[in-house]
Amino acid sequence: MGDVNFNNLAINTIKCKANSIYEDIFVLPKDRRGFAYNKQLMVMPTYFYRIIGIDDEVSYELRLLELHQKLTEFDGIYLKFDKSLDRAIPNDFIQKTNQYWNQMSNVNSPAAGTIVEFTIKPEILTSINPTKNKLIKDKLIILLDVFMANQKNLNIVKNLYIKLLYWIEKYAIPVLRAYQYGEMNPKVLFYGEIQRDEVYFLIFLSLMGFDVLYFNSFEEGRFDDIPKIEVYTNLMEYPHRKSLKSFPVVAKVKRQETVAYRASVEIDHILHTEDSGVYKPWQFENHEVVVSSLKTTYDELFILWKEDARFREGFKADKNKIYVPNIFAKISGTLADMNAYWTNFNLLLEKKESSILIEKIPFTPSRNYLVNRNVLNIDGSLNLDKVKQLNEYRFHYLKTSVQNLILNKLNELIISEDFFSFQVTAEFKTKALYTILSLDKSYLDLIQKFDYPYNIPKIVVFDGDENTFSMEDIIILTFLHFVGFDIAIFTPTGYNNIENGVLQSYYDVHKLEELKFDLNLVTQQQNKTGKLKKGFLWFFQ
């Protein structure tokens, strides 16, 4: 088609969806659905995808490298970013922009169009040709309008605007010089962490007709900061999340798959879907666990306690999350029929391989810790990378998915201020951190073997006297609840214990008929004849 050089041509871009983005990105814009051209208007279909997560690490890295290698063939119209964009703006560039910006001093609340008209000068942005110069202005006005709709502070607008101008001059204009509209359009591959202003720059490039692919194996970054981001970009998610690594230089060796292996994978895709109810072992180990605590009656507690998570109301797997319906209950007082009371108690301990019985409280040694603010982010959450560097971090032997679960739930604990009946302070956060880092191996073993759709780990607490939970006890029980454990606290005295740390709206309290203050728990069960047999014995004086 040749380069377009006349001034009265309008160029619009439209976001389009791909059948396979890794193939469709190499299709000429004029061959894409939605392309239109006449002497007054060109409509350009472009791809802008944010690709989050991975399928498997080897395939992901190989795909990235192959994509990059193919894109390098478009010499002059390909931009790859795997680090932050240059923010070291030269002083003379800032001064020149300020000079034209200051000419707007008499304009009250200047609009985006006014700002662009006052500041886009040849000394700021290199001239290309009338069509492309006008296009830069038009798209910059659109972008500024979006930003200024929610930002009235002109100093903040100016800060963003100067960065955008500098990046346009440094990155976009050399590509736009080589680009002929209607032929193969420019490509951008952005990999890794991204800041809000960089997202705006990618949107600008997309509006100019560039195809843009953003890759992040772990999270979306700052795209959520942009109002109505789905207007500009499509989201493509893989099933697994993995911490960011440097952009691959050499692809890992891809192992050859056997016919039987490929058949097995195909069967898995058919049988082991998220809503099938038939799951492979550890199918969801990399999913984010979301607990949905069940509100039950006293009788239901003993029925549901034995059920797998997958058979409980509220269980579901959805994209990268798995919802585990767990039980958090306090049984206050006793039944008049003590045989029935102990029978019920014994029911909760039938699955000994996945249960922990706590017979005496407090059950965690109390320690004093120096407040460690170095591991806290500005928003009060934990910096998980710094936590892993602590000398006290001893979880490296656990599965990576289990380590991630522990750290994420620890983070959830310390930012859940409305869960506790006291103020969450930096001191409490430090205590929570070191308490969980010191967690007994018996708890860690249950977490390690917790396959979410199946048998839920259990904590049964017997509190038979006036002792109450320590702060460390509260932290451990809360943490295990967030992980997905079932927790039952038997308190025959009716005294407060969990109430001293957790708001009552987050757990059930089943109040029984009688209170007993002299109930003891020992490790054998006495039958009606008075003979002892293996099991548990509970008696009261």
N, C-alpha and C positions, 0 to 999 in steps of 0.2 A: 504493500500500500504506500510505502514511502513515508517520510516524516511529514507531519501536518504543520503548515507554517502560516495559515491565515488566521487573522485576529478574531473573526466572528464565530469561530468554532467553539461550541460548548462541549466539555468532556465530563461525563458523569460515570461514576463507578457503582456497581451493584455487587453486594456480597452474594456469593453462590455456594451451594453445598456440593461436595464431591462424593462420587461413588467410592473412589479409592484415592485419597489425597496424594499418596506417594506416586501415583501414576498421572492423575488428572492435572497436577501442577505443571506438567510438561506439555499440556495441550495449549495450542495458540489461543489467545483470547478471542480472536475472530472466529474460532471454531467452537467456542463454548456457547451453551444455551444462554440467550439473553443479549448477545452482542448485536449492536445496531450501529449503522454509520450512514450519514449523509453529509451534505456540505455544511449543515448547521449544527449537527449533534453527533457525538460518538458515545455510545454506552458500552462501558468496559466491565465484563464480569470478572471479578477477582476472588481469590481464595485467601481467607484469613482464619487460620485455625490455631487454637491453643491445645496442645496435645499433652495431657497430664497422665502421669503414671507409666507403668511398663507392663508388658505381657510376660516376658522373661528376659533376664539381663542380657544374655548372649544375642538373642534376636533383636532386642532394642538397640544395642550398640552397633550391631551389624547394619541395621536399617538406617541409623543416623549417619554412619560413615558412607554407605552407598549413596544416600541422598546428597550428602555434602559433595561427594566426588562427582556426581552427575551435575550438580548445580555449578561447580567450578568451571564447567564447559561453557557457561554463559559469561565469558570474560567481559568485565566492564559493567554488567548489569546484575551482579550477585553480591549481596552483603551478608557476611556471617558475623554474629556477635556471640561470644561465649564469656564475655566479661562485661562489666558496666560500661556504658557509653562514656566517652571522654567528658569530664566535668571541669577540666583545667582550662576554662575559657580565657583567652588572652585579654589583657587589660585594655588594649586598644579597641578590640571588638566591643567590649562592654561600654567603653567611653563613647564610641560612635553611636551605639544604640541608645545610650542615655541622652545623647545630644538631641536626637530626633524625638525621643520619648518626652523630654522636657518641653518640647514645642507644643505639647498638648495641655500645658498647665492651665490654659484658659478654657479648656473643654471640661464641662461638669459631667462626671460619670461617663467617660467615653465608651462607646460601643466597640465590639470587636472589629467592625469594619473601619472605624476611625483609627484605632490603634495600628492596624495593618497599613492603611494608607499613609499615615504619618511616618512609619518606620521602615517600610520596605524600600530601600534605596540601593543603588549600585554599589555604594561603599560597604553595605551590609551584606547583601546577597548578590552573587555574581549573576549577571544577566545571561539568559540562554537564548530564547527567542520569544516573540510576543505571546504565542500560544502557551508555552510552558511557564513563562513569567506570570501570565494571568491565572493559570491553573494553580500555581503555588499560592498566590494571593487568595484566590477563592477558597481553597481547601483550608488554608490557615485561618480564615475568617470562620469557617464552619467549626473548626476545632476549638478556637477561642470562645465561640458562642457556647459550646457545650461546657467548657470549663467555667466560664463566667456565670453561667446559669445558677451555679451553686457556690460561687466564690466572688464576693463583692470587694474583698481587700485588694486594692490595685497593686500593692507591693508584692503580694503573693502571685498575682497575675503576671506582673513584670518579671519575677524570678523565673517562672515557668517559660515565659515567652522568650527571654534571652537565651535560655538553654535550647529551646526549639529552633530558634534562628541559627544558633551555632551548629547544631547537629544537621540542620538542612544544608548549610553551607559546606560542612565537612563531609557528610556522608551522602546526602541525597543529590546534590547538584552534579557531582561528577557522574553519577549513574544516569541522571536525567539528560545530561548532554549526549550520552551514548544511546539513549533509548529512543526508538522510533515507535510512536503510538500506532497500534494496529498490528505490529509484529510481536515477537515474543517479549512479554513484559518482564520487568525486573523481579528478582526473588530476594527474600530476606529470610534467613534462618537465625533465630535468637534462641540461645540455649542457656538455661540456668536461672538464677534469681533475677528479678526485674523490679524496678522501682516505678512508682506512679507516673513520673514524668516520662520515663522510657516507654510506658504503655501508650501515652498520648502520642509520642513520636511514631510508634508503630501504626497507630490509627491514621496519622497523617500520611504515612507512606502508602497505606492501603487505599486511602482516598485518592492518592495520586496515581493509582493503578498498579501498585506493587502487589505481588503475592507474598503473604507473610505467614510463616510457620513458627510458633513459639513452643519450645519443648521444656518440660520440667518433670522429672521423674517422681517428685514428691508432692508439690502443691502448685496452686495457680498463681501464687505471688500476689501482686497488687492489682490484678484486673478487676477485682470486686470494688475497688475505689472509684471506678468510672461508672457514672450513671448509665443505666440501660446498655451495659457492655455487650449484650447479645445482639444489639442492632449492628454492631461492627464485626463481631467475631463469632465463630462456631467453636463449640467445646467437643473435644474427642477424648474420652477417658479409657485408659487401660485398667484391668482389674486390680493391679497391685501397685503399691507405692514404695519407693526406695529412696534413701537419702541421696542427695545430689553428689555426683562425682564430676571430675574434670571432663571436658569433652573428649571422647575417645580418639586416640591417635591411631592405634592399631586394633582391629576387631579381634575379639576373643575367638578362638577356634570353635567353629560350630560343628558339633558332633553329628554324625550321620544317624538318622532315625531309621529303625527297622520297620518293615511292613506291619508287624504285630504291634509295635509301639504306636504307629500312626492310627491303626484300627482302634487301639485302646483309647487314644485321645478323642477320636470321633465318638466312641461310645460314651465317654465321660461327658462330652458336650451335649449329648442327647439325654442321658439318664440323670446326671448330677447337676441339674440346674438349681438356681437359688430357691425356687419354689417347688421343687420336686418332692421334698421330704426324704429323698434317698441321697445320702451324702458320702463322699469319700472321706477316709480319715484325714483330718487336718485340712479339709478343703477351704476352711475360712480362717486359717491361722493368721493371715496377714490383714484380715478385716479389722476395722475399728469396732470395738465392743461398746455398745450402748445398752445400759441396764434399764429395764422398764419394770420397776418393782411392783409385784402383785399385791393387791389389797384383798385379803381373804377372810373367811370366817375361821374360828378355832378348829372346827372339824376339817375344813378344806386344807388347812396347813399340813395335816398328816397325810392326806391323799396326794396333794401336789408335790410334797417333799420328795417322794420316790420317783417322780416322773422326770424323764429327760427334758431338756430345754425345748426341744423341737415339738414336744407334745403339749406344751403349755400355751395358754392363750397369750397372744402378743409376740410370739417368736416369729422372726422373719429375717431374711438376708436380702439386702437391697444395695446394689452397686458395691461400694466398698465398706458398708456397715453391716453389722449383725446385731440384732436386737435380742437380748437375753432376758427373759422374764424371771427374775429371782425373788427370793423371799427374805424379808427383813422384819422379824417379829420379836416381841417380848411377851412372855407368858407370865403374868403377874398373879401370884397366889397359887393355890392348888385346888384340885377337885376334892369334894367330900370323900369320894371313893379313891383312896390312895393307890389301890391296886391298878385302877384305870389310869391314874396320873402317871405312875411309873411305867405302865405298859406303853402309853403314848410317848413318854420320854425315850424309852428303849427303841421305839420305831424309828426315831430320828438318827439312831446310831447303827442301823443295820448295815449300811454300806461303809464298813470300817476303813476300806482302802481309800475312800475319798472324804473321810470325816476327821475332824479334830475336835476332841472334847476338852474344854477348858473347865477345870474343876475348882479353881480358886482364883479370886481376883483381889488386888490387881495381878495381872499375869505377865506384865512387861516391866523389866527393870527401868526405873526412872533415872535419867541422866541429865546433866547440864551441858548445854552446847553454847559455844560462842556464836553469836548471830553472824551468818555468812551471807552478806548482801551481794557478793561477787557473782553468785550463780543466779541472781534474779534479774529479769528483764525490766525495762521501765514500767511495763504494765503490771508488774507483780508476779508474772508467771516465771517458771523456771527456764533457764537457758540449758537445754538438755545436753548440748555438746560440752558445756563446762561441767555439768554434773558427771558425765562419763570420764572426765579427766581428774576427778577427785580421787585421793588415795583410798577413800572409804568405798568407792564403787567396786563391788566384787561380783558383779553379775555377768562378767564376760563369758563364763562357761555356759550360760543359758542360751537357748535358741534366740536368734535375733528378734524373731517375732515376739517372744516372751519379754525380752528386754524392752522392746518398744511399748508393749502393753503396760509393763510396770512403770516406765517413765511417763507415759501419757496419762495413766490413772493417778499417779502421784501429782502430776500437774493439775489434773482435774480437781483433785482433793484441795489443793491450796488456793485455787481460784473460786471454789464453790462457797462463797461467803454466806449465802443464804441457807446453807445446809446446817450450819452450826448455830448453837445457842449462845455463842460468845463472839467477840470481835477477832477476826483473823488478822494477826499482826505479823511483822517480819520475824519476830521471835518464834511464833507458832510455826511459820513456814520452815524455818530452820529445824525446829524440833521434828516436824513431819518428814523433812528430807532425810535426816540422819536416823530417824526411827525406821523408816522403810528401807534405807540402805543397810540397816542392821537386822532385817527381818530374818526370823528363824528359818532354817532350811526346811522344816516340815511344811511351812506355808509355801515356800518357793517350789517344793516338789509338787504340791497340788496345783499350783498355777502352771507349772511346766507341762503337766499331763491333762490340762483342761482343754478338751476338744469341744468347742462351744455348743454344737447342737445336741450333745449327748449329756452324760452324767455331770451334774453341777457339783462342784466342791462344797462341803458343808462345814459350818462352825456351829457347835452347840456349847453354850455357856451355862454353867450352873453356879448361881450366886446365892448361897444359902445364909449369908450373914450380913452385917451392916457395912462391910467394906464396899467401896465403890470403885469404878473404873478410874485408872490414872489417865492423864492426858495421852500417854503413849498407847494405852489400851484403846482409847477413843479413835486415835489415828489409825491403828491397825484394823479395827473393825470397819471403820469408814472406808479405808482403802480397799479391803477385801470385798465390801459391798459394791464399790465402783468396778472392781474387776469382774464381778458377776456371781460371787459366792452366795449361797443360802446361809442365813444367820438366824439362829433362834436363841433367845436369852431367857432361861428359866429363873424366875425370881420368886420363890415361895413366900418370901417376907413381904413382897409388895413394895420394898424400898426403891428409891430412885437409883439408877445406875447409868443407863444409856441416856436418860433424860438430861443429865448434867452436861452433855456435849452435843447432842444431835436434836434438832427440832422434831417434835412428835409427828409432824405431818409427813415425815419420810419413812416411818415404820409403823407396823400394826402393834397395838397393845391389846392383848386378850386377857381380860380380868376374870379370874375364876372365883369360886364361891368362898374359899377359906384362905386365911393367911397362917403360915407356920414359921416359927422363928428358931426351931431346933432341929431342922432337917439336915441330915448328913448324907454324904455320897461316898460309897466305897466300891471296891472293884470286884464284887461277886454278887450273884443274885440268889436270894433265899426263897425256896419254894414253900408251899403251905405247910409241909411237914417239919419245916425248920432245918432240913438238910441243905447243905450248900452244893451248888453245881456251877460249872463254868459259866461265865457271863458277868453280869453286873448285879450288885446288891445295893439297894438303897434302903436305909432304915431311919426312923426318927426316934429320938429318945423320949 
